[in-house]
Amino acid sequence: MTTVTGTPAPAAVPAERRASSWAAVFALARFEARRLLLRIPVLIAFAVYIGWTVWRTRTSWDGFPALQDADRATQNGPLLVGLAVLLCANHAVLRSRRHRTEAYLTVLVTRPWRRTVAHLLSVVPVALLAAVCVGGQFTWEALKPGAVGHGSPGELLVGPLSVLLLGAFGVLLARLLTSPLAAPLLIVFLLVFAVFTTGFDDGSRARWLVPAVGENSVATLPSDLLGRPAAWHALYLAGLALTAALVAVLLSGGVRLRTVQAGVAGAVALTLVGAVGQSRDVPAETAEARTRVSVAPEKEQECAERDGTTYCAFPEWEPRTGDWAEVVADVRALAGDPARGRPLVVRQRIEARYGLSSDSALAPSARPGEVTVGTSWGGNRVPEFAAAVAGVLVTGREEAMGTVCDGRMVTVMWLALADRPDPMSDLRRVRLDDSVSGSAIVVSQTEPLNMTAAHTELVRELLRRPRAGTAEKVRAHWAELTAPKVTTDRVARLLGLDTPQEEDECL
């Protein structure tokens, strides 16, 4: 009779023991998460992040945010928290080596790979807290009365995912290198890499390798024309964080080696899918839509008439037409006949063909009575728009304003600023050099306007005088004040001012 001998099969691990092992993992994760949240670098990072967010959000976009821009503004703050988490998570994993207690941990139910899992799980509460901060910042912007547009979930996920990614890298680094200097050196490398990638232009695919990808532009576009691969980028960050976490577990000697290896392969595949997706060009339909709204915005807009003025806006900006109407009404009230009753069309215009990388001025409209308004509002944009309305009331069309360098500029600027709450401050804000003396360029959504030093002197004096008296003179002499080539000296006499002493030469 033949006896078959062999290696005895390993005893099955009782279910109770497996359950107790995972209970120990979660208990350790709670302990490490509490320690991580109370570490000084993390507390300082959150304090700076929250303080900066509150200080900036109070006055951001002058109270008129576009939510498709506000979502991107939530991405940089969590990076500071992520760097602190990277440092502290790495420090926590190396604690047993620093205190030379590694040998004592071998008698515990939590194996090394389980302890690594616990450290990885400890990063999750910090990321959730960052997500709460991101949500609070975006909600604050969304609840402002002047908010328009729509945010992107993909953009909002970047901040919390960055914290997860950097925390996972901190744990991974501890499993690769036991030196306490490794984490600080990695942080320095990441900062240098981030600075280097900011040198790439907006069309570079390499810039999407970093967690937060900003734009070198202040242009605001409709939310469906941004062309940013936000969802793909969020997938890329999630895959990268998962890859770092699973590799850290694998290096810790995971008992189910093949399972972890399969997980690493899946996470790498997820990362590559996100990387490929975010590196694609702008979809053809988005490029076509950008061209349509740039060349023929009237085909994409809805118009409404109010008090003799027609307001045409892109759908997301329709709630803002009331703010435009207030400015138009103020300027009309100061104008003389027949300009006071002249039909106007306030049309929103943008240059979207180059995406968010375009900051160029728009060509002035050649249509009689049409006034251009942009996608930004509040702050300097309000007196700029008032000057555009006044210019069309005086000259009849926008394209004529760029060539005006006579006394009509005095009438235009007084009409634009006289009814403003703080006209002298607005005069400073609409001028390129932020001055209230000398010659200057007046900023505009289209071609800039020119003010000579004499124009500035007269406008400054008019704004100091009672508005009602000046308004009577403007209405009484409207035809002569708005006549082409009227001299600045003649405007001064008509308005009861002394002859200007400053030079009357355009820039």
Summary of the structure (lengths in Angstrom):
residues: 507
radius of gyration: 31.5
end to end distance: 113.3
largest distance: 130.8
contacts: 1680
relative contact order: 0.08
helix: 62%
strand: 6%
